[in-house]
Amino acid sequence: MSPELERILSQAQQLDRESQIQLISRLSNQTQPQPEEPIENPWLAIAGSLSDDPFFDDYIAEIERYRQEVDSQAESSAA
């Protein structure tokens, strides 16, 4: 821990309980994103990027085939 942080913590420990609570409240409000700041969804950057891909339908069909294969294996092992 840095000496400056040690000094700050030492000073915070010397505060009365009410002042410590106020300090913690102010610090926690500063570290949390404010509601007016939009939180961007990282998936939106790639959404629709495959719409013009000529292999997209094949890709989806392969996913469906694989999912059916996995499901049938799960059913076989459960029986």
PEGI-V644062 format. One record per residue. N is the residue number from 1. SS is DSSP state (H for helix, E for strand, C for the rest). PSI is psi in whole degrees, -180 to 180 (NA if undefined). BURIAL is + if it has 24 or more other C-alpha atoms within 12 Angstrom, else -. Layout:
n = [N | N]
ss = [SS | SS]
psi = [PSI | PSI]
burial = [BURIAL | BURIAL]
This chain:
n = [1 | 2 | 3 | 4 | 5 | 6 | 7 | 8 | 9 | 10 | 11 | 12 | 13 | 14 | 15 | 16 | 17 | 18 | 19 | 20 | 21 | 22 | 23 | 24 | 25 | 26 | 27 | 28 | 29 | 30 | 31 | 32 | 33 | 34 | 35 | 36 | 37 | 38 | 39 | 40 | 41 | 42 | 43 | 44 | 45 | 46 | 47 | 48 | 49 | 50 | 51 | 52 | 53 | 54 | 55 | 56 | 57 | 58 | 59 | 60 | 61 | 62 | 63 | 64 | 65 | 66 | 67 | 68 | 69 | 70 | 71 | 72 | 73 | 74 | 75 | 76 | 77 | 78 | 79]
ss = [C | C | H | H | H | H | H | H | H | H | H | H | H | C | C | C | H | H | H | H | H | H | H | H | H | H | H | H | H | H | H | C | C | C | C | C | C | C | C | C | C | H | H | H | H | C | C | C | C | C | C | C | C | C | C | H | H | H | H | H | H | H | H | H | H | H | H | H | H | H | H | H | H | H | H | H | H | H | C]
psi = [139 | 153 | -35 | -41 | -39 | -44 | -44 | -44 | -39 | -43 | -39 | -35 | -23 | -11 | 155 | 165 | -44 | -40 | -36 | -41 | -42 | -41 | -47 | -42 | -45 | -41 | -41 | -32 | -30 | -26 | -14 | 143 | 138 | 147 | -29 | -12 | 116 | 138 | 116 | 140 | 120 | -22 | -22 | -25 | -28 | -1 | 129 | 2 | -18 | 6 | -29 | 5 | 123 | -17 | 5 | -44 | -39 | -39 | -48 | -41 | -40 | -39 | -45 | -43 | -45 | -43 | -41 | -40 | -46 | -42 | -41 | -35 | -39 | -40 | -38 | -41 | -23 | -25 | NA]
burial = [- | - | - | - | - | - | - | - | - | - | - | - | - | - | - | - | - | - | - | - | - | - | - | - | - | - | - | - | - | - | - | - | - | - | - | - | - | - | - | - | - | - | - | - | - | - | - | - | - | - | - | - | - | - | - | - | - | - | - | - | - | - | - | - | - | - | - | - | - | - | - | - | - | - | - | - | - | - | -]
